[in-house]
Amino acid sequence: MRSGMVMAMAAVMVVAGCATVRDSRVNPFNWFGSARATAGAPASEGAALTSRPDGRVLVAQVSALHLERSSGGAILRAVGLPATQGWYQAGLTLSPESTDETLVYDFVLTAPVAVNRAGSAPSREIQVATFFSDMALERIRSVTVRGATNGLTTRR
């Protein structure tokens, strides 16, 4: 009877201790898990209008930024909103302003060949994503995705 009570108390204490590890910064599932997208600095005026060597330009607005856990790392997903429909070949390019702890990406895409109508905002949304390994996530403290008029940042 007495040993059963001791075992039950030990089990309760072990299970209660799991909650503190779950909410701690030691748990890699919490890295960027509670991060919120905050308004960041847009790209400089010249960079927004200047075409890159591949012909792509910055998206007009970055509307959402999510860092989602996956096996072996995390997926950074950004949603952009161009001015009109028809934009294509979207991607995230690493900016030279990036450091080891702070990554800065430019959300770039190719302009449509013909002039298109604006359409509703949901019909113009474009999503891009990139993968970070667990090793890369160990050193990253913040990720910023920039557009022509705004930028969004997620931190841990």
N, C-alpha and C positions, 0 to 999 in steps of 0.2 A: 504494500500500500504506500509506504513512505517513498520507496524508490520510484514508483509510478508518478507520484506527485512531483518529485524532483525532475524527472524526465519531462513531464508536461510543462513545468515552469521554464526549463531550459529551452524547450521548443518554442514557447511563446516569446521568450527573449530574443532568440535567433530570428524569428520571423519579424519581430518589431524592428530589429536592426536593419533589415533589408530596406525599409522605407528610407532610411538616411542615406544609403548608398544610391538608391534609385534617384533621389533628388540632388545628389552631390555633383560637383564638376568633374569628379573622377570617372563617372559613368560616361562613356563615349556617346551613348544615345542621347545625352543631354546637350552635346556640343551643337550649337546653333538651334537646338530644339525649341527654345523659348524666345528666340530672336524675333525682333519685329523690324519690318522694313521702315526705314526712316528716310526722309528727303535728304538726298545727297547733292553734291555739286554737279551740275551738268557739264558736259564737255565744253571746252573753250569755244568762243564764237567761230574762230577760224577752222577749228577741227570739225565743227558741226556741218559746215558748208563745204568743206574740202573733201573731194573724193579720194579714196585710198587707191593704192596701185591696182587693186582688183576691181575698181569701179564702184564699190559700195559706199554708202553714206550712212550716217547715224539715223536711227529710228526717231521719229518726232517725239515720242513719249514712252517711257518705261512705266507700265501701269501696275505690274506686280512682280514680286521676287520671292521665291521659295527655295529653301534648302531642305531636301527630303532625304532621310536615311535610306540606304539600300545595302545589300550585302557587299561587304568589302569597301564601303565608303559612303558617299552622299552624292546626290544629283542636284545641281543648281539649275533651277528652271526660272526663266524670265519671260514675261509677257510684254510685248511692245505694241504700240498703237500708231501706225503710220497715218499720214494725213488723208490718203486715198486708198482705194482697193488696188490690187494688182502687184504689190511689192513682193519680191521673191528672193531666194538665195540668202536667207537670214542666217546670222551666226554671231557668236561672241568672240571678239578678238582681244587678246591680252594687251593692255596698255603698257607703254614703257614706264609709266608712273607707278607700276606695281612694285611692291617689296616682298620680302619673304613672308611677312606676317599679314600684309594687306594686299589683296588682289583687286585690281581695277580692270573691269572688262568694258569694252565698247560694244553696244548692240548695233550691228551693222546689217544692211540689206541693200539689194539692188532695186533701183527705180523701175517702174513699169515703162515699157516702150511707148505705149499710147497713153494719152490723158484719160484717166478713169474717174468715175464719179466717186464722191466721198463715201456714201453708204452709211449704215449704222455702225456704231463703235464695235459691237460684237462681230460684225462681218469683216472688220479690218484687223482684228487681233492676230498677232503672229507670236508663236511660242518657240523659244530656243532653249537648249539645255546643254550642260557639260557635266562630266563626272569628275569627282575628286576621290582619290584613294584614301584609306584610313591613314596612311603615312603622310600624305599631303595635309590632311585635316589636323594633324597634330601641331603643325606650325602656323596654320592660318588662324588669324584672329577676326578678320572682317573681310567681306566680299562686297564690292560695289559694282553695279551695272549702270552705265551711263547712256543716256540718249541725248538728242539735240537740246531739249528743253529742261530735262530733269535727270536725276540719278537716284537709285534706291540702294540702300546699304543694309546688310544683315550682319550682326555681330554676335559673338558668343561671350 
